[in-house]
Amino acid sequence: MARDPEDLVEVDSDTPDLDGSVLLVNFDGFVDAGSAGKLLVEHLLERFDNRVVATFDVDRLIDYRSRRPIMTYSTDRWESYQAPALEVRLLHDALGAPFLILTGPEPDHEWELFIQAVTALMDRWGVRLAANFHGIPMGAPHTRALGVTAHGTRPELIGEHQQMPNNLQVPASIGALLEFRLGEAGRDAVGFAAHVPHYLAQTSYPTAAVTLLEHVVRATGLSLPDDSLRESARRAAVEIDRQVNESAEVADVVRALERQYDTFAEAAAKPSLLSDVLEQMPTADELGDQFEQFLAEQSPNE
């Protein structure tokens, strides 16, 4: 029996004309080093008025036992339940242009049907471009500019970026599969992965969110202020520098990462040497383990 993707989603019938709009995509549950994608979504939802225009059936899509929702117990009774929500929200940028955000827990089931449902919504609303974003851990220091891995269904959508030197096989994600299926259908889609320092992957790192926002703005043309996000990044940088300065061991690791980064940056202009440099560089695990251990030993308040 054929399954109908429309059964997965409930759509607000009062949604206005969105022809030419952009769909931003970020899911919880896949790799998001430094909570980069999550921080960007939170920033946009706090900065702009928004409302839900589509809600997906999480009972069909989510495995509750693998990601149990939170309930609050108060003295002698259950007080509340934080039900998961997978939804599309409508926002308007600083110039009044409409855009959409698809966010929530990454579906565990019915990936292909879910993607069909999302594609049908894009057709219904006239969405011209989908953009997904998140953070990935990388053996790079926080004292250098963050790199970004950019990909898309057409090279023209992402501009000039340093590309991966070879092919990689990685575990699939719903965001990556959505971009792939849109490309197969001749639709425009892009994705950005901010390179978060390996030793900061488990913390909230707003600098990575700022980097993602810059790339999203360039790719989409949306007007998205970043003042509050940059202020958060400035405060985080001060705290990171304080911790580094208080430990000679940690400072040594950062300097090693800086040397690795600078060597790679210099070799990037020499394609014939790039593979040799990559082979000689220490791994992220080797350079990040000491720093990661140091940060794990810090108190929660720090």
C-alpha positions in Angstrom: 0.0 0.0 0.0 1.4 3.3 -1.1 2.2 5.8 1.7 1.1 9.4 1.3 3.7 12.0 2.4 0.9 14.4 3.1 -0.1 12.2 6.0 3.1 13.1 7.8 2.5 16.8 8.0 -0.3 19.3 9.1 -0.1 22.6 7.2 -1.5 26.0 8.3 -4.0 26.9 5.6 -3.5 30.6 6.4 0.1 30.6 5.2 0.7 33.6 2.9 2.3 33.6 -0.5 6.0 32.6 0.0 7.1 32.4 -3.7 10.8 32.8 -3.9 11.5 32.2 -0.2 14.3 30.3 1.4 14.1 27.2 3.7 16.7 26.9 6.4 17.2 23.4 7.8 18.7 22.2 11.0 17.9 19.1 13.0 18.9 17.9 16.5 20.5 14.5 16.8 23.2 14.6 14.1 26.7 16.0 14.5 26.6 19.7 15.6 30.0 20.5 17.1 29.9 23.6 19.3 26.1 23.6 19.0 26.8 25.8 16.0 23.6 25.1 14.1 21.4 25.1 17.2 22.8 28.5 18.3 22.1 30.0 14.9 18.5 28.7 15.0 17.9 30.0 18.5 19.4 33.4 17.5 17.0 33.7 14.5 13.9 32.6 16.5 14.7 35.1 19.2 15.5 37.9 16.8 12.5 37.6 14.6 8.8 37.1 15.2 7.8 33.7 14.0 4.9 31.3 13.9 4.4 27.6 13.0 3.1 26.9 9.5 3.7 23.2 9.3 3.9 20.4 12.0 5.2 16.9 11.3 3.9 13.7 13.0 6.6 13.0 15.5 4.9 9.8 16.7 5.6 8.3 13.3 9.0 9.8 12.8 10.8 9.7 16.2 12.1 6.8 18.2 11.2 7.9 21.8 13.3 5.2 23.4 16.5 6.3 21.7 15.9 10.0 22.6 13.6 10.0 25.5 11.7 13.3 26.0 12.1 15.1 29.4 9.4 14.9 32.1 9.4 16.9 35.3 8.4 15.2 38.6 7.3 17.5 41.4 7.0 16.0 44.9 4.2 13.5 44.3 3.1 14.0 40.7 4.3 14.4 37.1 4.2 18.1 36.5 5.1 18.5 32.8 6.2 16.8 29.6 8.4 18.3 27.0 6.9 16.9 23.9 9.3 16.9 20.8 8.3 19.1 17.9 9.4 18.8 14.3 8.0 21.9 12.5 8.4 24.6 10.0 8.3 28.2 11.2 7.8 31.4 9.2 9.9 34.4 9.8 10.7 37.7 8.0 14.2 39.1 7.8 15.2 42.7 8.6 13.9 43.9 5.2 10.6 42.0 5.5 11.5 39.2 3.2 9.9 35.9 4.3 11.9 32.8 5.0 11.3 29.5 6.7 13.1 27.3 9.3 12.6 23.6 9.5 13.9 22.4 12.8 13.4 19.7 15.5 14.7 16.2 16.2 16.1 14.4 13.2 13.6 11.7 12.1 14.5 8.1 13.0 11.9 6.6 10.6 10.5 7.0 7.1 13.3 9.2 5.8 12.3 9.1 2.2 8.6 9.8 2.9 9.7 12.7 5.1 11.8 14.1 2.3 8.9 13.8 -0.1 6.7 15.7 2.4 9.3 18.5 2.7 9.7 18.7 -1.0 5.9 18.9 -1.4 5.9 21.8 1.0 8.7 23.6 -0.9 6.6 23.2 -4.1 3.5 24.4 -2.4 5.1 27.5 -1.0 7.4 28.2 -4.0 10.7 27.8 -2.0 13.6 28.6 -4.3 16.5 27.3 -2.1 17.1 25.1 0.9 20.1 25.6 3.1 21.2 23.3 5.9 24.0 24.0 8.4 25.8 22.6 11.5 29.2 22.3 13.1 31.8 19.5 12.7 34.9 18.9 14.9 38.2 19.8 13.3 41.8 19.8 14.4 42.1 23.6 14.2 42.8 26.3 16.9 40.3 28.8 18.1 42.9 31.6 17.4 42.5 31.3 13.7 39.6 32.0 11.4 37.1 29.1 11.3 37.0 27.1 8.1 33.7 26.0 6.5 33.0 23.0 4.3 30.4 24.1 1.7 28.5 21.9 -0.7 25.5 22.3 -2.9 23.5 20.9 -5.8 25.2 23.4 -8.2 28.7 24.9 -7.8 27.4 28.4 -8.5 25.4 28.2 -5.3 28.4 28.1 -2.9 31.0 30.2 -4.6 34.7 29.6 -3.9 35.6 27.4 -1.0 38.5 25.2 -0.1 37.3 21.7 -1.2 38.0 18.4 0.4 41.1 16.7 -1.3 39.4 13.3 -1.7 36.2 11.4 -1.3 34.8 10.5 2.1 32.3 8.0 3.2 30.4 9.2 6.3 27.2 8.2 8.1 24.1 9.7 6.5 22.0 12.4 7.9 18.5 13.5 7.0 19.8 17.0 6.1 22.4 15.5 3.7 19.9 13.2 2.2 17.4 16.0 1.7 20.1 18.0 -0.2 21.0 15.0 -2.3 17.4 14.3 -3.2 16.7 17.9 -4.1 19.8 17.8 -6.3 18.5 14.7 -8.1 15.2 16.6 -8.7 17.1 19.6 -10.2 16.3 21.8 -7.1 18.7 24.3 -5.5 20.1 23.3 -2.1 23.3 24.2 -0.2 24.9 23.0 3.1 27.5 24.5 5.4 29.6 22.8 8.1 31.6 25.1 10.3 35.0 23.7 11.5 34.8 23.9 15.2 38.0 23.3 17.2 38.1 19.7 18.3 38.5 20.7 22.0 35.4 22.9 21.9 33.1 20.4 20.1 31.1 19.6 23.3 30.6 23.2 24.4 28.5 26.0 23.0 30.7 27.9 20.6 28.9 31.0 19.2 31.8 31.9 17.0 30.9 29.0 14.8 27.3 30.1 14.7 28.5 33.6 13.5 30.5 31.9 10.8 27.5 29.8 9.7 25.3 32.9 9.6 27.7 34.8 7.4 27.7 31.9 4.9 23.9 31.6 5.0 23.5 35.3 4.3 25.8 35.2 1.3 24.1 32.1 -0.1 20.5 33.3 0.5 20.6 37.1 0.3 18.6 37.4 3.5 19.2 40.3 5.8 19.9 38.7 9.2 21.5 40.9 11.9 24.2 39.3 14.0 25.0 41.8 16.7 23.9 39.7 19.7 25.4 36.6 18.3 28.8 38.3 17.9 28.6 39.6 21.4 28.1 36.1 22.7 31.1 35.0 20.6 33.2 37.8 22.1 32.4 36.7 25.6 33.1 33.1 24.8 36.5 34.0 23.3 37.5 35.8 26.4 36.6 32.8 28.6 38.5 30.4 26.3 41.6 32.6 26.3 41.4 32.8 30.1 41.4 29.0 30.4 44.3 28.7 27.9 46.4 31.2 29.7 46.0 29.4 33.0 47.5 26.2 31.7 50.9 25.8 30.1 49.9 22.4 28.9 46.8 23.6 27.1 48.7 26.6 25.6 51.2 24.1 24.2 48.4 22.2 22.5 47.0 25.4 21.0 50.4 26.3 19.6 50.7 22.9 18.0 47.3 23.3 16.4 48.3 26.8 15.2 51.5 25.4 13.6 49.3 22.7 11.9 46.8 25.2 10.7 49.4 27.6 9.3 51.2 24.8 7.5 48.0 23.7 5.9 47.0 27.3 5.0 50.4 27.8 3.3 50.2 24.6 1.4 46.6 25.3 0.3 48.0 27.6 -2.4 50.2 24.7 -3.7 47.8 21.9 -4.8 50.6 19.5 -5.6 51.8 19.6 -2.0 48.5 19.4 -0.3 48.2 15.6 -0.1 51.7 15.4 1.4 50.9 18.0 4.1 47.7 16.1 5.0 49.6 12.9 5.4 52.2 14.5 7.7 49.7 16.4 9.9 48.9 14.9 13.3 45.3 13.8 13.8 42.7 15.9 15.6 42.6 13.2 18.3 46.3 13.4 18.9 46.4 17.2 19.3 43.0 17.6 21.0 43.0 14.9 23.6 45.0 16.9 26.2 42.9 20.0 25.7 39.6 18.1 25.8 40.6 16.4 29.0 41.5 19.8 30.5 38.1 21.3 29.7 36.3 18.2 31.0 38.0 18.8 34.3 36.6 22.3 34.6 33.7 22.9 36.9 30.2 23.3 35.3 30.2 27.1 36.1 33.4 27.5 34.1 
